[in-house]
């Protein structure tokens, strides 16, 4: 830059003045906690030493306040980032969460369906960058501790939060969570781009009574299945935090699980922070009644390993006062508080908060990264990759782009839906738009939903919606636009009504129904309605929002037209509700058929509404498609045999085997680029490479209780399912064909080496997901997978290496994991049901001796059971078996050498008898112990009984004739 004449003249004078002036005082050195040259532990020690007791306690709440005297700003745990930065746990002026306007990628179930960890890592990196961008925009609102990914295993398709997680398989889930977490963190050896937090530990798959339900999980399932999804990313260093779930596991709330400060931190190679789910600490006192006071509950949580309390929204004073009371009562020490603080501060240091400017490379990220062109392109690529081709009879797909007469119909044909953990889409490409763009011409279309008018049969007046959002009244004398409503059927009797007057959906608002939202949304989804037919041919309008199950909602659920004409929810039953006539002004099926007739292809887009068909706090009651959607498909196919279906939802659905359409593709709610992805796959611009990550069962009929977590007993997931699924785990078709050669498997030192030749036998390039499974003791497990892209007639050798140590499984007799000596079968294929011939490999692992019950044996280490559940031995540690009258436990292959005494640690508030039997629940009696009341379920005592002599190898059964908790026992 050129200097001005005046500046050039002043420079020598200023320089001379500086030489004559006294030297300024040296700036004070930075406080040690701000010195990046010091070890992290030293810096944390220094900062803690400068904090007052009140300041230390204040850090325990989600909203960690600023400490101005040290120049420390606010810090908040918790920005939702499941498939893009979603929302912050702050609220706008209307009481709604503040949603991000960044890139919206496919739902987590969609990300997983790519079976592409490298691609998922790219998404994680984009999410981490955008989190930094939002943080740069508003660091108070957008924190860098991201609450993602969700790694709960998808053992039941009815779980309302199915869309949030990856798979029913722990290995696949762990690999994808590792990829997403590493992407978020970035690759800098010192700094974190953002800090991912795994949700929700542990064994959490139900929304019904989720804060009070007990997941009774036998040790084998707990260790081999549920824990693995967390263990894999933690051991890989791909997570910086864990959130415990609301539920209880084996009788103990996860918020006070000893695993928080134990297993989880043992698995992680670096420090992690444990943050509670929203309101979970208060649940310990309120709904769960596990502790009498909040001081006791918060103290127990901190002692167990919880670091950050997400409780009472932004009000940290309640937690602070409870912790102070706990300190005063001796329930906690300041050392306990400081231990939790260290975990939280470690996170903040690694995010670069206390380092000088310029040191942290991620601090340079600006809001310009938010929804950048690069991220838009990535969103389209991922949306492409996650589409699964379910059916392709007679090569109905791909479509010929030269045949431009295409009809795109269905309730999801020209809309995209967000979900609870989605950001606000910055733009939307619907299936109709994507297909029209691909063809370069307009397409015939129809949503395929009925447009109706509802006439109050008592007055003859029609329900009328205003052009601006407002109350619905019964005022129209004719059925015009203001009296017209489009009816969407979402199954289970749930409808939504969209007012033609302004294109907004009707919802409940303090009694009245108003047309005021663009899509069903909110924690309480107040746009859910039912049109209930009555015996006399009339209809009543029933409100079906999810808060009707809340005790405070009240008795009224039915609509009444008042004297003022306003439609309110004010009747307790159908008998007192206003009766309506349902006039069909336009048939959705007829419209769709008209659009489809004469087209080269009809594309019917159906699926779910993420706020209605199951979500957080609401499980599904059925996985069947909505009846109106099924009827639409059947009618369109009858009019146009070349009909293909696009299923857009986030969970397995049933009934597709009874539809004869030649082509079916599945996509998750895949975000802003959904329409481009649908078109890319339908027209063959992208070979369908998505694969299912959970079993699609043939029907709901054989599904067990959603509260039963013993998948071995219930036969759930591909690992234990013995029926014929509708679509198996790992399933997905391609536009070409692949042939698998002979599989070769051999143990080589500490690993098992498996190889197979894969050939593309078709006429176009394609990608297959090659899957390796093992089978031992009747349990099938995914061991590895890889995507392979092959040109026509190209062959490639695919090689896998499985560490022998990974073959370990929980052994009830040993009470630990072990690689058991024996033969393991390995098979390769395209899904869990389409596999090569098994190749046996002998593994010289541990030889498991007969069970020795002369040693004290934890009762939970049974081999089989009936009628029992697992419960907490104490509030801090231990698991017992809770037995009832008629229940039993089995311990297999026991070596008996004439034991003479049965001893057991038991508790009961009643009385019962425990009987020792041989070889069956009704077998030979060796002895019976009587258990008298111990006064409290946590008060254990030792009971004994003499035993008849028995020798040899037997199965030992313990049977019960009353309620008793059994912690441990021995036969000596």
N, C-alpha and C positions, 0 to 999 in steps of 0.2 A: 504494500500500500504506500502511495506517495504521502510524504509529510507536508503539511502546510508551512509557508514561510515563518509564521509566528512560532510554530512548534519547533522548527529547526533552530530559531534564535534562542529559544528558552532552554534547549537541552543542555548547553554547556553551563548555564547559570545554575540549573537544578542540580547538575552533577557536582558542581563545586560546593553548593550548599550542603549536599548530602555528605561530602567528605569532611566538612567542618562541623557538622551536627554530631551530638553525642550518640553513641550506639544505642539502639532501642533495646529494651529488655527482651531476653529470649522468651519465645512462646513456651507455655507450660507443655511438657510432654503429654501425649495422650494417655488416658487411663489405660492400664494394662489390658482390660477387657476389649479395648478398641485396637489393640496391636495385633495385626494378623500374623506377625512373625512368631508369636507365642503359641504353644500347644493349646488345642481346644479346651482341654480339661483345666488348664491354668487360667484361661480367659473366663471360663464359667465360674471357677472358684473366686476370681477377683470380682466379677459382677455380683455374685451372691453375697460376698462380704460387704458390699456397699448398699445392699438393700435392707430396709427396715423389715421387721416382722410383718407389719401390715402389707408392705409391698410384696413380700414373698407370698403371702396368702392370696393376694389379689391376682396373681398370675395363674391360679388354679382354675379360674373361670374361662369359658370360651372367649369372652371379650376381655383380653388382658389390657388393662388401662395404661395410659402413658405415664412415664415417670420423668417429668420435665427437668428435675434437678440434675438428672444424669443424661438428658438429651435423648431419652428413649421414647419412641412413639408407641401408639397402640398396636396391638397384634391380635388377630382373630383367627381361630382355627375354624375351618369349614367353608370352602367354596365348592359347590357341587359341580362336578366335571365328568359325568359318566360317559357322555359321547359328544363332548364339546363343553365349554364353560356354560353352565346352565343358569344357576341363580345363586344369589348370596343370601345368607341368613339375616338379612335386613329387610325392612318392609317399606313400601311406598306409601303415599298419602291415603290410598284406599285399603291399606292393610294387606296388600298382596306382596309376595316376595319379589325382589327386584330381579328381573330376568335379563340375561346377557343377550346381546345381539350379534354374537360371534358365529363362527361356522358351526352348523349342526350336522354332525356325522350320523351314520346309521346307529340305531340303538345297539347296546352292548351285545345282544343276542345276534344282531346282524354283523357286527365286527367279528364275532367268534365264528360265524358261518363262513368266513373267508378261509379259515384254517391257515392263516398266513401271519405268523408272529412278526415277521419283518414289516409287513404292511401295518399291522396294529401298532408297532413301535412308532412308525411314521405318524400315525394319528395321535398317539400319546405326545409326541414331540410338538405337533401342531397345537394340541390342547395346552401343553405347558407354555408354549410361546404366547398364545392368546391370553392365558392366565397372567403372564407378565405384562402383556399389553393392557389388560383391564386394571391390573395393579398400578401401572404407570398413570392410567387415567384417574383412578380414585383408590389410593392405597388403603383408605379406611373401609371402603365398601368391599373391595375385592382382595381377599387374602390369598396367600400363596400356599397354604396348607389345603390341598385338594382332597375332597372326600370321594375318592374313586381309586381303583375299580372295586366293583362288587364281585366277590368270588364265591358267594353261597352257591352250592351245587343244586342243579335243577332236577331234583329227584322226582318232582310231581308237577305235571303240566298245568295243574289248577292253581298253582301259586300265583297270587296277584302280581308279584314283582318279577315274574319270569323274564320280562324284557330287560331287566337291569343286569343280569348276569350272563355268563358265557356258555355253560355246558353242564350236563349231568356227570361228566367225567372229570375226576380231580387232576389228571395229568394234563389234559387239554386246557382246562381252566387255569392251572398253575402256569403253563407256558405262555398263555395269552395275557394273563395278569402281569407276568414278568416283563413281557414286551411292552405293554401299555405303561407300566410303572417306570421302566427304564426310559421310555420316550419322554414321559413327563419330567423326569429328573434331569435329563440331559447327560452329556458325556464328560463334563468337566470333572477332573479328579478331586476338586476341592469344594465347588459350589453346586448347589441344587438350583435348577431352573424353577422348579416347583416341587412340592413334597406330597407324593401320593399316599393315601391312607386306605388300607384294605377294609372293606365292610363285608359282612357283619359277623363277628366271631361269637357264636359257633352254632351249627346245626339249626339254622333258621330258614324255614320254608313255608311258614303259614302266617296269615294275617289275622285269622280268627283268634281272638284272645291272645294276641302275640306277646303282650307284656306279662301274662300270667300262665301261659301254657308251658308245660314241661316236655322238652324233647328227651325222651328216654332212649338213650343210644348205647347199645352194648359196646364194650371196649374195642372189639375188632372193627366195627363200623366207624366208631369215633376216630380211631387211629389210622386205619387204612383208607378211610373215605373222607369224612368231613374235615379232619385236620389238614389233609394233604394240600388242599386248595390254598391254604394260608402258608403252610410250611414251604412250598416250592418258591413263591416269590420272595418270602422273607429270607430264606437261605441264599437266594440269588442277590440279595441286597437291593431289590427292586421296589421296596416300600419303606416309607419313613414313619409310618404310623399304622395303628389298627384301631378299629371301632368295634367294641363288643355290641352284641345284639340285645334286643329287649328281652328275649325269652329266657327261660330257665333251661339248663342242661343237667339232666340227672339230679333234679331237685334244687339246683343252686342258680340264682340269677347270674347271667353272664357279666353283669356290671361288677360283680364281686368275685369273679372266677379267679382262682389262684394262678391260672394260666397267664393272666395279664402281666404279672411280674415274673412269671416262671418260664413256661415253654416258649412263649412268643419272643421273649428277649434272648433266650438261649438259641433260637433258630436264627435270629438276625445277626449279621456280622457287625452291624453298626447300631448306634443308639436309635431307638424308636420312641415315639410318643403315643400313648394310649388315650384316645378321646372318647367320651361317652356319646351315645346316641341321644337325640333331643329328648329331654325330660326323663331319661332313664334313671339318674340318681334319685329323683323324687319318687319314681315308681317303687323303689325299695321300701319306702314308707307307706305310700298311698295304695296303689293297686295290689302290689305283691305282699305288703305287710310283713316283709322279711325282717325289718328293724322297727323299733318303736319310735325312734326320733331321727331327725335328719342329721343330727350330730353323730349318732351311732352309724348311720348309713354312710355318710360321707367319709367318716374315719375308716370304715371297713373297706370302702372302695379304694381309698388312697393306699391303705395297707396291702390290698390285693394287687395294686399296680396301676390303677387309674390315675392319669395325670391331669386331664382337662375335663371340666364339668360343663357339658352343654345342657344348661338347666335354667329355667325361668327366663328364657329369651335373653334380652340384653342386660337384665338385672343381675349383676354379680353379687349384690350385697347379701342375698339369702345364703349362697354358698359360703361367702366370707364369714358370716356370723355363725353358720353351722360348724365350720372348721375351727373358729376361735373357741366355740363352746367345747368341741372335742379336745382341743389342746388344754383347756382349763380343767376338763374332767379326766385328763390323763389317758384319753383314748388314742391320742396321737402325740408325737413329739415334733419339734421343729425340724428335726432331722428327716422325718417322714415327708414333711412339706418340701424341704429342700431337695430331697431325692426326686420328687415329682417335678419340681422346678427345673432340675438339671436336664431332664428329658425334653422339656419344652424349650428351654434355652438352647440346647444343642441344635434343635431344629432351626431356631431363629438365626443362630450363628452360621449354620451351613447354607442358609438362604442369603447370607451376605449382609444382613441387616446392620451389623456393627462394624463393618469394614469401611475404610476410606473410599471415596468415589474413585472409580476407575479400576478397582481391583476385581470386581465381580463382572464377568463378561455378560451375564444375563441382565444386569441392570441397564444395559444399553437398549434393551428391547422397548419399542414404543408402541402406542396403540395402532400404528400403521399395519401391524401384523394381523389385526382382527379381521377375519373374513377376507383375507388377501386373495388375489388371483391364484396363488400357489395352493392355498388351502381349499379354495373352491374346486380346483382341479383334483386335489386329493380326495375331497368329498365325493366327487363323481367316480373316481377310480374305485374307492372302497364300496360305494353303492353298487357298482357293477359287479365287483368280486363276490359280494355276499348273496346275490340272487341264486336260488336253488331251483333247478329244473326237476320237478317231481314226476311229470309224465310227458311222453312225447310219442304218442301212437301214430304209426304210419308217417313219421317225420312231419308232423303238423307244424313243427317249428324247426328252423327259423322261418319267419315270414319273408315273402318275396317283396322287396321294396318297390318293385315295378308295378305291383298290384296295389294301387293307391286307394281303392275304395275300402276303407277300414272304418268300422264303427267301434267307438270306445264308450262303453256303457258301464253303469254300476255306481253304487253310492260313494266309492272312493276313486272314481275315475277322474274327477277334476278338483280334488282337494287333497291337501296334505295335513296330517294331524301331528301336533306336538304331544309329548307325554309329560308326566310330572317332573322328570329330571332332564327335560330338554330346554335348551335356550330358545329364544325367539328367532325363528328363521329369518335371515335378512332378505331372502327371496325364496320363491317356491316354484319348482318345475313339477307340475302334476303329470300323471301318466298321459292324460289327453294331450297336454302341451308337448310332452316329450315325443309322443308318436307323431303328432302333426308336424313338429319341427323336422323329424327324421324323414317324413314323406315329402315335406315341402309343400303341403297343401292342407286344407282344412279336413277335418274328419267328422263324420256323423256322430252324435253323442246324445246321451241321456243318462241322468243319474239313476233312473230306474226306480224312483220312489214315488209313492202316491202323493198327489196334492189333494188335500181334503178341506172341507169346511165343517165346522161343528155347530149344529143348531140346538139351542136350548129348547127342548121339546115343550117346556111349560109356557114359553113366551113366543116361540117361533123366531127369535132373534139369533143371529150368528155371532160367534166369538170374533172380535175385531181387534187387530193389533195396530198400534199407531206407527206412523212412518218414522218417527224418532223413538228411541227406546223409552218405553213406558208401560203402564198397566194395560193388561188385556181386559176388554170389557165385552159384554154381550149387547151389541147395539145395532149391528148391521141387519138390514131387512132383506138384502140380497147377497149372494156370495161373489163379491168382487175380490180384487187383489188384497185389500186389507183383511178380508175374511178367509184368506187362503193360507194353508199351512202344509209344508212338506214333511212327511212322516218317515223317519229313519228307524228301521228295525235292527237292534243290536243283539237280539237273542235274549233268552231268559225273561221274555216279556218286557224288556226295557226298550222304550222308544225315546226319540228326541223329536221335537217339533220346531221347524224353522219357519218363521213368519215371512211370507212373501212380501209383506209391506216394506221390510228393510233388510231382509236376508240374515236376521239374527235369531238365535235360538231362545225359546221360552225357558224361563227358569224361575225358581221360587225366590221371593225376596221379602222376607218378613211377613208372609201371609199371602200377598198378591203374587200373581204370575206376571212377569215382565219379559219383553223381548229385547235383550240387552247385551248378548255376548256372541262373538264370532264363532266360537266352538265351545262345546262342553269343557269345563275346566274347574279348577279350584280344589282345595283339600276336601271340602264337601261339594260333590258334584251335583249342583242343584238344578241341572237341566234334564234329569232323568224322570221320565213320566211313563205311565202305562195307560193304554186305552183298553179298559176292561169291558168286554161284551157282557150284557145282562140277558137274563132269560127272555125278556120281552123284546129283544132285538135292539135295545138302546145301548148306549155306552156311557160309562162314567170315567172321569179322568182322575187317575191315582198318582199322587206324587211318590216317586221311588228313589229320591236322593239318598246317598249313603249315610246321611246323619240320622235317618229315621231309626236306626238301631241305637242311637245314643239315648241314654235315659232322660236327658233334659229336653229332648225334642218335643215330647208331648204326644197326645193321642190322635191328633187330626192329620189325616193323610189324603183326604179326598176333596175334590174341587167343588165349590159352590158358587153360583152366580148370586151376588147379594142384591138387595133392593136398589142399590145404586148402580147395578150393572157390572160391578167390578168382580173379576174372577179371583177367588181366594182359596187357599187350602184351609178349610175350616170345618170339615165333617169327619167324624171318627170312622165311618164305614160307608159302604156303597149305598145302603138304604137311605142315608141322609144326604147323599150327594146329588148334584144336579144331573139329570139325564139328558144326554145329547143324541141327536141323530148324526150319523157320520156320512156325509155326502162326498163321494169321490168325484172331484172335479176333473182330474186327469189321472189316468192309470199309469203308474210307473212301468209296469210290465209291458203294457201296450206301446208306450213310447219307446222303450228299449227294443222291442221286437221290430217296430217300424224302422228304427235306425239300423238294426242289424240285417233286416231282410234286403237281399240284393247286394250286400257288401261282400267283398272278397273274403274278408275275415271279420269276425266279431270278437272283440277283446272285452271280457267282462271283469271288472276290477271290484273285488269284494274284500271283506276283512273285518278288522276290529276298530273300535274307537278306544284309544289308550286310557281315557279317563273313565270309561264305562265297563269295558270287558275285562275287569280285573286290574288292580293297581295297588300301590301301597295302601294298606288298611282294608283292602277288599280282595278276597280270593274269588276265583271263578267257581260256579256251581256246575258248569258244564263246559266241555270243549267242542260242542257241536256248533256248526255255523248257524247264523240266524236264519229262521225259516223263510223269511222274505227274500234273503239273499239266495238261498238254495232254489226257491221257486223262480227267481229271476234267471239264474243260470239255465235251468231246465227249459224255460220258455224261449230264451234266446237261442239255445242250441237246437230246439225244435224248428225254429225259423231259419237258422243258418247252421248247418252241420259243421262248418269250419269255424267252430267257436273255441277260443282258448281262454283260460281263466288265470288271472293274476290274483293271488291271495296275499294281501298285505296285512300282516299281523305280527304278533311277537310271542307266540306260543303254539305248541302243536294243536292242530284241530283234527276232528274226526269226520268220517262220512264221505271222504273223497272217493273211496272205493265203490260207492254206489252211484256215482255220477259217471256218465260215459263220455264226457268231453275229451277230445284227443290230446289237448295240451294243458298242463298246469304248471305254473311257476310260482314260487314263494319269494316274498321279500319281507324283511322287517319294515317298520316305519323308518325309512332310510334317510330322512332328513331332506334338506333343500334340493338335492339332486336326484330324488327318487324317480321322477318322470324320465329323466335322461337314462337312468340305469335300466328301467323297464324297457324303454325303446331299444337301448343298446343290445339287450339280451334277446328280445323278441325278434329283432331283425338280423341277429347273428353277427353284429359288429363286435360283440364280445361273447366268447364261448362261456356258457354257464359253468362256473368253477366253484360255486358255493356248495357246502355240504352241511347236512343237519347235524346239530350238536347235542341233540337229545332224541330219545325214542318217541315216535308218534304212535301211540297205541290205537288199536282198531276201534275202541269205543270207551266210554266212561264206565261201562258196566263192571269191569274187573278191577277198577282202581280201589285201593284200600282207603282207609281214613287218612286224610291229609295230615293228621296229627301223629301218625305212626311212622317213626323215623328209622325203624329197623328194616332197611331195604333187603337184607338177606331173607327175613321172614316174609315180607310182603311181595318179594319178587320184582322189585322196581329197578329201573335203569337196565341198560343192556347187560350189565355185569351179572344180574340175577334173573332177568326176565326169561321165561321159558315158553311163552306163547309166540304167536306169529304177529309181529307188529304191522301196522299199516305202512310205516316207513321206518327202517331201522336207523339206529345211531350211525352217523357217518354217511348217510345216503345222499346221493345227488347224481343226476345224469349229465351227459355232455352232448354236444352236437357231433361228436365223433365217437369211435369205439376203441376200447383198450383191451389188449390181451395180456394176461399175466403168465409168465413162464413158471417153471418149477421153482419152488422155494428151497433154498439151502440154508440150514441153520446149524451152527456148531459153537461149542464153548471154546473160547481162546483166552486162557488165563483168567483174568478177572472180568471178562465180559462175554456176552453171547453175540456172535456175529451172524446177521441174517442178510441174505441177498436175494433179489428177484429181478428178472428181466421184464420190462414193461414195454409193450409195442403199441403204437397208434396204428390201428388197422383201417382207419377211415381215410377219407379224401380231403380232410381239412385239419389244420393244426388244432390242438386242444390241450387242456390241462387237466390232469387227474390228481386226486389226493390219495397217495399210496399210504395205507394204514397197516401198522404192525400190531398184532395182538398176541398176548400170552394167555394160557389157560392152565390153571392148577387148582386142585381141590374143588373143581366145579365152578370156579370164579374166572370170568373172562375180563381181561384188562387191556386197555390201549397202552402200548409201550412206546410208540414213536409214530411219527407221520412225516410226510414230506410232499410238497407239491412238485409235480414234474410236468413240464411243457414239452410236447413232442410234435414235430412236423409229421405230415402224412407218411406212414410206413416206417417211421423212425423207431429204433429200439434203444433203450437205455437201461443199464444195470443200476438198480437202486440198492443201496447198502445201508443197513442199520447196525448200530452197536448199542447193546443194552448192558449197562454195568450189572454184574451179578448182584451187587449190593442193593440195586433197585428192585430186586425180586423179593425183598423182605416183606413179610406180612406179620400181623399181630398173632401171636400164639397164646391162647388162653391158658394153657398149662404152664408155660414159662412166665406168663405175665409181662411179656415184652415182645418186640419185633424180632424176627429171626428169618434168615434164609434157610429154609428147610431142605434137607437133602432129599432129592427125588427128581422125577422127570417133569419137565415143564414143556408144554406144547406151544409152538410158535406158528402163527399163520399170518399171511399177508392177503389183503384184499381191498375192495372198494368201499366196504362198510362192515359193520359188525356182524352182518348175516351173510355176506357174500365174500367168503374167504377160501383161500387155497386149502389143500389138504394139510393137516397139522404135521409139523415136523418136531419130533421129540428131541429134547436135549437134556442129558443128565447133568444135574448140578450137585456137586459134592458139598452140600451145606451142612448144617447141624442135623445130627440125628436126635430126634425128639424122643426122650425116654418116656416110659409110662408115667402118668401123673402120680405125684407123691402128695397125698393129702395128710400125711403125718406132720407136715410143716403147716404153719398157719397160712391159710389160703384166703385171699380176698374173695368174698362171696360173688362179686361182680365178674370174676373170671370163670364164668360157667361156659359150657359148650352148647347148652340148649336151655329153654325155659318155657313156661306157660303160665300166663296170668300174673306175672310179676312186672314191676317197673323198677327203674333205678332212681335213687334219691340221695340226698346229701347226708353224709354221716355227721358232719358239723357244719356250721355256717362258714367256716374258713377252709376246710379241706376234707377230702375223703368221699367215697361213694359206697353206698350200701344198696342192698336189694330190698325193695318193699314188697313183701308177700301178702297175700290174702288167702282166705279159706279156699282150698282147692287148687292153689297154685303149686308149681314145683320147679326145681332147678336140677340140671343134669351135668355131671362131671364125668367125661368119657375116659375110658381106658386107664383105670386107676389100679395101681399095684397094691394089693392089700396083703398085709403080713400079720393078720390076727389082731387088729387094733381093739383096744378094750374100752376106750372112752371117747365120747363125742363132746367137744367143747366149742361153744359159739359165743361171739360177742353180739348181743342183741339189744333192741329197745322196743317198747310197745307201750301204748297208753291203755291197752286192754289186756287180754291174755290169749295165749295160743300155745300150740304144740308143734314142735319140729321133729319130723320122723325121718330117720335114715333108712333108705331102702336100696336094694340091689337090682340093677338091670332094667327096671321100669318104674313108673310112678306107683304101680300097684305091686311091685315085687316084694321079695323077702324083706321083712323088717329086721333091722339090726339093733335099733334102739330108738327111744323117743324122749325128747327133752321138753319139759314144761317151762313156759315163759310166763311169769307173772308181770303185772304192770310195773314199769320202771318210773312211771309218773310223768315222763316227758319223752317225746320222740328223740331228743338229742341226749337223753340219759341212758347210756349203755351199761349193760352188766354182762357178766360171764355166766352162762348156764352150762351144765354138763349132764351127761347121761351115760350109763354103762352100755356097752355094745356086745352083741353076740359075736363070737369069733367068726371071721371070714378071711379066706386067703385066695390068692390068685388074681387074675385080671378081670375087673368088673367095671361096669358103669355104675356110678353112685348117684342116687337121687335123694334130694331133700324135699320132702312134701310138708305142706302147712295146712292147718285147719283153722287158722285165724290170722288176724293182722299182726305182722311182726317185721321189723327192720333188721336185716342180718348184715353185719359188717364183715365178719370173717369167721372162720371155723377151722377145726382140725379133727382128724381121726387118729388117735394115738393109742 
